[in-house]
Amino acid sequence: QPTDYHLSLMLVTRALFKEGESKATFTGRTPDGTISAWSVFGLKGSKIFLTLSGTGTEASMGIEGFVDRKSYLDADDDQRSFTLAVPVTQDYIVMIVPDPGATTNYIFDVRVE
């Protein structure tokens, strides 16, 4: 039977820290309105501090749990700074969402405590 379906693919970069470090800064670019996605691991009970800068108002963050698929921050909320009290041990996918069609350079700071 013919059927309609939709397949989407998101490439995710893991946010890695230097040995013994709990924070890191990453730079990136969102060419032609595409989303940049980062994976940040969090243990239940810890906190993840996220800051997006260098974008003005051309981009914001969205956060989703990799395992539970729960949305912790919607990109439509237009946030560039967020603290997540980690409820579940898992990877958290942080999406840097530019304005439609915008190419945006960004700086992404991550700290886990």
Buried (B, 14 or more C-beta within 10 A) or exposed (E): EEEEEEEEEEEBEEBEBEEEEEEBEBEBEBEEBBBBBBBBBBEEEBEBBBBBEBBEEBBBBBBBBBEEEEEBBBBEEEBBEBEBEBEEEBBBBBBBBBBEEBEBEBEBBBBBE
